[in-house]
Amino acid sequence: MKRIFSHILLILTVTEFSLAQVPTRKKTLELDTLYLKEVIVSASRTAEPLMETPVTVERVTRAQLQRQPSSEFISSLSRLKGVDVSQSSWLITSFSTRGFNSSKAERVVQLADYVDVTSPTASLYYGNWVGTSELDLESVDLVFGANSALYGSNAFNGVLLMHSKDPFKYQGLSASLRGGNRSMIDWQIRYAKVLGNRFSVKFNANYFEADEFLSSNNSAIKRVTSGGLAGSDPLNNAEGNPAGWNAVNRYGDLGSAVTAPALTALNNNQSYRIYTQGYTEAEIANWPESSGNPFKLFNNGNYKAGNYRINPSLHWQVTTKLRAVYEYKLAVSNGIFQSTSRYAQHGMKYDVHRFELKTDKWFLRAYTVFDYGGKAYDLSSLASGLLNAPMAVGTQTNGTRYPTFAQNYYSVWNQAFTAARTNGLAAGTALPNAYAANGNGGAPTSYTLPQAIAGNQSIEAAQALATQLATGGQLPIGSPLFNQLREQIVNGVGLIDVNGTKTVRGAAFANTARF
């Protein structure tokens, strides 16, 4: 998968106004002098001049961030020397300052006002889902590679520190609005006010949504890697094979090897492999409102990447040197996350609380981060679960259980292939031990041929026809039974009861934790 989207964000409207009261300098000479003496506290955790820090630190100001537009600011870090950014969604990004990057932001630390904003369950940073909104960013410090050792062994690939604006210095109302292609809309608002001489309040809010980049690579998964090792499907058919193939971005395309002599004799005495058709990413990532979707905010029939944050804080200048801060963040987000599989995140929620006492010589900081999984699930596990679910509850008239949707697919396929290679079959013929899915639930009906099958066809033509007929007998996408099974599998963890069996594994990415 491409690490950086080849699509270029087209900004249609950009509107930003500010009523903020920003401190001014009396003389240009003073400003220049102060700039040369800029102090940074993030490199070695002590205050020291930026030019004298013993480690490599890149400071990015708010003005620089504005000149590097992107869907979210972490992706704009790719323009800095020595920084590699991987992006698997509009908003899910990861960075590295030592190469070896992946979509999981491994061995990096991301701090918002020194609060670690990792997901405590997954130990992952989903871009800037929980960090500081761009409108409230005063600056960003990026500590490179091994220089970040002071922040722990998990900071091997770098540290990102986001510094928010001080409400005592930056008062007033600021807002921004952006729009772009793929129905993108992004608005942010910031308000800060000093109350009397010692108190100030600050409030930030933002909302982002856009049609997500859903993968649609139909190429066959490699049998052998470029290094000569076995691929993830060493028995895969080539792309375009009439018997089907395991595609990169189709899910539930399960394979079955056929070695029975009566069938291989029809295939030039060679064994062959059948693949179910499975589902596209769009078909199983979307969560229709008709199926009881509790997260309708980022949903208009297409899967949406989205994020909204509400971030109030209270600041008390206890003395001229001692300050107390309480901050709360609520974040809810959608996005497709790329790892060893693809995960659809629906309505993932975060709660962050921070309390801090600090002076110019010491600080006392306490914070906690909660995360709630919402309806996050593994796309591959969901599709496999749907195909491995029994077609109905209970048993057939002969006392055996109904086959799974995958087993039924193979049965229809092999019988249609046999008929096409031999004497054919008339339209309306009922195939033994084969069924047509009942989209409303209940017992499936017997599978009858919707068309006549001509005999003595070539192997390729017979396989293509068999694939067409077997696919037609599968569970219709969006049918009541499809939605019911998807609901069960998405909510399940481990082996779950689907249609009276516990042979199906749930697809839920169940994360509810705190630190």
N, C-alpha and C positions, 0 to 999 in steps of 0.2 A: 504494500500500500504506500502511496506517496506520502512522504512526511509533511510536505507543505502543499496546501491546496493550490492547484494550478489556476483556479478561478481567481479573478481579480475583483475585489470588492468595489462596486461602483457606488460612490457616495452621491446621492441625488440632492439631498438638502443637508446643509450643516448650519445650524443656528445656535449661537451661544451668546448669552448676555451675562453680565456680572455687575452686581451692585456691591461687591466686596470692598471692604476698606483695607487696603494693603499698605503696610508701613512704607514710608518713603525715606530716601536719604537726602541730606541737605546738599551734599557736594559730590560731584563725579569722582573727585580724588578719594573721598572717603569710601565710596562703593568699590573702586578698584583696589584699594588697600585691604578692605575686608575680604574681597574675593581671593586675593593672594594668600590670605590667612585663614581660608575656609577650614573649618574643623569637622572631622568625621569621627563618629564614635563606633562605627560598625565593624571596622577592620579587625581590631584587636580588643574590642570591648572596653577601651579606654579612650578618653578624648585626646586627640592629637591632630596636628595639622595634616591635611590631606596629602600635601607634597612630601611628608616625612613618614608616611605609613610604610612599614616593612613588607607589606603584601600588596598584591594587585587588586585595586578596587576601581570599579567603573561607576561613577555617579551620573544618573540620568535625571534631569530636572523636568518639571512639568512642561516647560516650554519646549524641550526636546521631544517629549512624548506627543505633544500636539502636532509637531512637524512630521511624525511618523505614524500616520493613521493606519488603523487596522481594526479588526472586529473586537479585539481586546488587547490590552497593552503587552501581555507577555509574548504574544506572537511578534510584536514589533521589536523585541530584543534580538531577533535574528539578524538585524541590521548592524549589531555591534560586533566588533572584531572578537573572534574566539568563542562566540556563542552559537550553539546549534539548537534549533527549536523544532520539535515534532508536533504536528497538529492532526488530530483525528476527528475533530468536530469544529463547528464554529467557535466554540468556547473552551473545549478541552485541549489544552496545550501542555507541553513539557519542555524544559530546557536543560542544557548541559553545557559546562564550560571546559570539559575534558574529553569531548567526543563520547563514544559509547552511549549515545542517546537512545531512548526508546519512548514509546507513548506513555510510559508509566512514571516518568519523572523520578527515576531511581537515584538514590544517594544524593539528593539535593534537599535543602531546607528552605522553606518559604515562610517568611515571617511578616505579619502585618502589625506594625507597632510592637514588634517583638513577641507577638502571639503566633504560635505555630498553627497554621490553618490546614493541616493535613486532615484527611478523613480518618478518624480513629479506627474504624473497622477495616477499611481497605489499605490503610497506610499509603494513601495516594493523594496527590494534589491534582484536583480537577481544574487546571488553569487558575483563573482568578475568581472562581465561583464564590469564595468566602472571603477574599482579600479586601483590599481598599478600592473603592470606586475611583475611576480616573479623575473625576471632578474634585475629589478630596485629596488627591496625591500631591504632596509637596515635592517629593523626590524619591528616587529608587536607588539603592546601593546594591551592586552586584559584586560579590566577593568570589574570585576565581579559584577553581580547582582545589589543590592541596592547601592553598592559603586559608581555606575555610575550616581547617582542622580544629580551631577553637570552638566550633559549633557542633562538634561531635563526629563520630565515624560515619554517620549517615549523610554528612555534608561533603563527601568526597568529590562530588561533581559540581559543587558551587552552593552559594547561599544568596537568596534574594530577599532583601529587606525593603519593605514598603513603609514610607514615613508619611503619615497624614498631616494635614494642615492644622496648626494650632488655632483654636477658635478665639483666643485672646488677640492674635495677630491678624487673622484673616476673617473678618466679619462680613455679614451681609448675605445676600441671596445670589446664587449662581445656578444656571441651568443650561443644559445642552440638549439638542435634538438632532439625531442623524437618521437617515433612511437610505436604503439601497436595494439592490436586486435581491431576488429570492424572498421577497416580502419582508425584508429586514427593517426593523424599527428599534431604535435605541434612544431612550431618554434618561437623563440624570438630573438630579436636583440636590443642591447643598445649601443649608442655611445655618448661620452661626451668629450668636448674639451674646454680648457681654451684659450681665445683669449686675448693676452696681459696680463695685470695685473688685470683687473677689469671685464672682460666679460667672460662668458662661455655659451656654448650651449649644450643641451642634446636632444637626439632623441631616442624614444622607439617605437618599433613596434612588434606586435605578431599576429600569425594566428593559430587557432585551428579548427579542424573539426573531426568528428567521426560519425559513424552510431548511431543514437539515440536509447536509450532503450525505445521501444514502448511497452506499456502494452497489454497483451493478456489474461487476466483473464476471462475465460468463465463461471465462477461460477455464480449462481443466486444471485442477490442482496437480502439481508436478509429481510424477512418479519418483523421480530422482532429482536431488538438489544439484546446484551447480558444482558442489564439492564432491559429487559422486555418491553421497549417502542416500539412503532410502528417503523418499519424500513422505508427506503426511498421508498419502494414499498410494502405496507402491503398486496397487492392482488397478489403478484408474484407467478408464477408457480415454481415448483421445477426444479432444473437443470436436463436436459434430457427429460423434458416433450415434447411429440411429437407435442403439439400445440405451442411450443416455450416458451421462458422465457426471463425476463429482466436480461441480463448479466452485470457483473461489467464493462467490457471493450468492450462492443458492444454498439454502439450509434445509436439511431433511432429505437430501438426495442420497438415500441409503443404497448401498450396493449389495448384490447377492450373486455369488458365483454359481453357474449352472454346469454340472458335471454328469448329469444323468445320461446314460448312453442313448436312450430313445430321443433326447433333445439334441445332444451334440451331433448325432448322425445327420440332423437337418442343417447343421452348421459346418459342413465339411469335416465332420468328426473332430471338431475342436471345441473345447469348453469356452464359455463366454460369460460375460458379466452384465447384469441388468442393474440400472439405477432408477430409482423413483425420481419423479420430477421435482419434488420439494417445493420450497417457497422462496420468493425473492425477499430481499431485506425490507422493501417497502410494504410488502403484504403482511409481515409479522411485526414490524416495528410500530406501525400505526396502531393506535388504540381507539377504536370508534366510540363516540359518546353513546351510541345505542347499546353498547355492551356494558354500560355502567362505569365508564371511566371517571374516577373521582378527581382526576387532575385535568380539568378542562381548560385551564388557563393558557397552556401552550398547545392548543389543539384546534385545528379548523378542518380536519379531514386529512391533513398531511402531518407527518411527524415533524415537530418543531424542536429546534434547539432554543433554549430559553433560560433566562435567569432573572430573578428579581431579588433585591436586597432592601431591607429596612434597617437603618443603623443610627439610633440616637445615642448620645453620650452627654454626661454631666461632668463639668470641670470646676474644681474649687481651689482657689489660690489661698491655702490655709495661712501661710505667711509669705513673705517676699521670696523665700527660697523653697518652701514646701508646697507641693501641689498634690491633690487627690483627684483621681479620674475613675468614673464608672462608665463602661461602654457595653452596649448590647448589639448583637447582629443576628438578624434572621435572614437566611438565604434559602431559596427554593430553585431548583435547576433541572433542566432536561439536557440530554446530549447522548450521542453514540460514542461509547468508549471502546478503543481498540486495544486488545491484549492478545492472549493466545486464542481468544474467541472475540466476538463482537457483543457488546452489552448495550441494551437500550435502557437508559436511565430515565425514569418517569417520576417527576415530583420528588427528587431527593432533597431532603430538608436538613438544614444545619442551624443550630443555636450556639452562639458564642457569648460568653460573659467574661468581662475583664475588669478587675479592680487593681488600682495601682496608686502607690504613694512614692513620690520621688523628689529628690533634691539634686543639686549639681554634684553631690558626692556619693549618694547611695540611692537605691530604689528597693521597693518591696512590691512584687507583682504576683497576682494570683489570677488564673484564668481557667476556664473549662470549655471544651468543645463537645457538643452532642451531634450525632448524625442519625438520620432515620432513612431507611432504604426506599420508602415509597414503593413504586412498582418497577423496580429495577430487575432485569432478567437477562439471561444468556440467550441470544437469538438461536444459536445452534442447538442448545438443549431443548428449547421450546419446540422447534421444528421436528427434532428427532422424537420428542415425546408425542407430538401429534400423530406421526406416522406409526409409532409403536403402540398406540392406544388401541384396545379392542373396538371393533366397529359398533358394538352394542353391549348392554348389560345382559347377563344371563347366558343361556346356551341355545344351540340349535335344536331342531327336532330329534336329531340323532344323539343328543346328550353332550356333544362337544362344544367348547366355547367358540364364539364367533372369532374369526381371524382378526389380526390387526390390519390396519389400513395398508401397511407395507406388504404383509403376507398376501393380502387380497390382490394387490397390484401385481405381484409376481405371478399369482395364479392366472389372472386374466391375461397377462402378457404372454406367458408360455403357451396357453391354449390358443390364443390368437395367432401366435407365431407358427405353431404346429399346423393350424388350419391353412394359413397362407402358403406354407411350404408343401402341403400335401393336396388334399382334395377340396379345400375351401369349405365354407359354411353359409347357410342362408341367413338373411336378415331375420331377427326375432328369435334366433336360436338361443336357448338358455344354456349357459356354460356351467357345468357341474362344479360345486364347491367354490363358486365365485359369486360376489354380491355387488350391488350398486348401493353406495352410501345413502343413508336416509338423513338428509340435512336437518330435519326437524327432531332427530332422535328416534328412539325406538328401534325395532328390529329392521335391519336392512332388507331390501328386496333382492330377489335373484337377479343376477346380471344377465341381460339378454342383449344380443348384438344389435346395435342401432343401424347397422348396414351389412350388406352381404360381403363376405370375404372371398375373393377370387383365389383359386388354387394355383399351385406351381409358380409362385412368385419368386423373384431373386431373394437372396439372403437379406440384402440391404432394404429392399422394398418391404419384405415381410417384417423385419425388425421395426421399421418406421411405422408401419400400420399397427403393430402390436403396442408400441409406445403410445400412439394416439388413442387407441381403444382403452388401454389400461388407465390412462390419465383421465379419461372421461368418466370412469367409475369412482373416482376419488371424492373425498369430502369437499363440497363447494366452500370456497373462502368466503367468510362473512355470514355463513348460514348459522342458524341458532345453535346447532351442535358444535360447529367450529368455534363459536364464541364461548360456549360453555366449557369445552375442553381446554381452550386457551386460558380461560380464567383459572381453572383448576391447576394447570401446569405452571403458570406464571406465579401463582401464590404458593406453590409447593416447594418444600426442601427435602432432599433425600427421596426415598421411594414413597410414592403417594398412590392413593386409591383412585384410579381412573377407570370408569366403566366396570367396576367390580374386581379389579386386579391391582396389585401393588408391584407391577413390573415396569412402571413408568417413573422416571426420575424427574423431580420438580426442577424448574428453571430459575427459581427466585434467587436473586442476589440479595440475601437478607442481611442487611447491615443496620444494626441499632446499637450504638455504643457511645462511650464518652471517654475523654481523658482530661 
